[in-house]
């Protein structure tokens, strides 16, 4: 473990070179071991999804008789396309609303001097710390009071603004200079026009961060949808939980559905990983 | 709404002389500000602020899906304290905190490993993070399959003769909670690794190099320089990790639903069952409130102790 502190120290002695190589080998062994532990279960599920139901517990990573039956089955018998459609609708609408509402809300918080600014900012932070002891219950009562139970909006609306997104956007507006904003104001541009013509183009990196965070959260969302929706409107994660209970005897289908549900997340994550990881790390530093 | 903003602007914030006008200018800016914030604030008031506030009075009522609601004083709390299942749930949530030291130590070590300049190390960082972005439902399905009595772990153990009977990881009261803790650690490792990596990268490299040139061993450098510099990160991650452990829900909901025989019943599942299993909203709110008080007191204590004792860089 001490060996792992690789630094740029220039070493001339031959013995140290030998030890360095040994250190590198050990480090790679550790990395590979952890990689197997991390990726192994996913690969095992991938392999299982190509196994027939009669040899689902076959112990080899490469199935002897690979089959696409499970992938055909989830589409034909488990209505997977419907669940994917549900997920896409709720995820996309949810992201669009969050980006729009949060970026509108953060703008005055960063750039305007207005009455009650400190209170609003303080209350927003407080919501991040204080737990809602019965949040699900109160929102359940609200949603049924609004007669939204069973509709996509029951899921979209409560998640349509994240305080975390407002904080991210506010940070982004801070780094935009006031000069252009004030110049446009003197030119007589409306405040709304200044916002979308001058400010929005400058906070696009923050927009992409919010989109990735929201995408991962909303795609994986399952508990609230289970509470307020009927199974035919479930998003993919909720549907997996539901089908896993009912179709346990057809595990191959469940394996295929699991793989299909994970792929979009992994692709988006790998594509945006730099941006995403920087924001996760940045949130602690701040 | 946008129309309102546009017309407001027609008056123009042109002049800035005189105090009364300054006030009226601030008034106009305020109107504008609230016009921008209104849509978000409406949603937040309804679905974030209101639940925080309304959870409290709810705990003192017998609100349920059917029948009239009345104020019942402390009855819900008395009932909770007399319910053995409540205490089992409390105990199991507390046991879950044992994940924290394991998770933190492993992630720090892993962060040190991926902080090296080895070829391909970025690939490993990304790979280790994949469980973090995957839904707990998918992860639970995968691990339930692996933990199955006919699954790969049991097959291997049987094949090599290490066990004679398959182990029921999730259906045996002795192993169920530990199995869930294992999955939690497995999923969280990449997350904390990434946070600690950010911490390590903020440690000035020259300090470590200088110490190494001075003849200090790498182990000494790690314990004397790297670890103290990571202190604020360790505080933050541990606090966050303890709160997540006390509030564990997803993995239990997806894998065991509290079973077998309440062996994995935790606080958040208990309140969930009372709310959406038996629809005793008032009682569930009371149990949730007890849990919130426990966690809030706990985190405030840690926070203030940490601020006094070590959340900042040494000294």
Interface residues (C-beta under 8 A of the other chain):
Chain A: X1 X2 X3 X4 X5 X6 X7 X8 X9 X24 X27 X28 X30 X31 X34 X35 X37 X38 X39 X41 X42 X44 X45 X48 X57 X59 X100 X101 X102 X104 X105 X107 X108 X109 X112 X113 X114 X115 X116 X117 X120 X123 X124 X127 X130 X131 X132 X133 X134 X135 X136 X137 X138 X139 X140 X141 X142 X157 X158 X160 X161 X163 X166 X185 X188 X190 X191 X192 X193 X195 X216 X219 X220 X222 X223 X227 X237 X238 X240 X241 X244 X251 X254 X255 X258 X261 X262 X265 X266 X269 X270 X273 X277 X280 X281 X282 X284 X285
Chain B: X2 X5 X6 X8 X9 X12 X13 X26 X27 X29 X30 X32 X33 X34 X36 X37 X39 X40 X41 X43 X44 X46 X47 X48 X49 X50 X51 X52 X54 X55 X56 X58 X59 X109 X110 X112 X113 X114 X115 X116 X117 X118 X121 X124 X125 X126 X127 X128 X129 X130 X131 X133 X134 X135 X136 X137 X138 X139 X141 X142 X143 X144 X145 X146 X148 X150 X151 X152 X155 X156 X159 X186 X189 X190 X191 X194 X195 X197 X198 X199 X202 X205 X208 X209 X212 X213 X217 X218 X219 X221 X222 X226 X233 X236 X237 X249 X250 X253 X254 X271 X272 X275 X276 X281 X284 X285 X288 X289 X291 X292 X295 X296
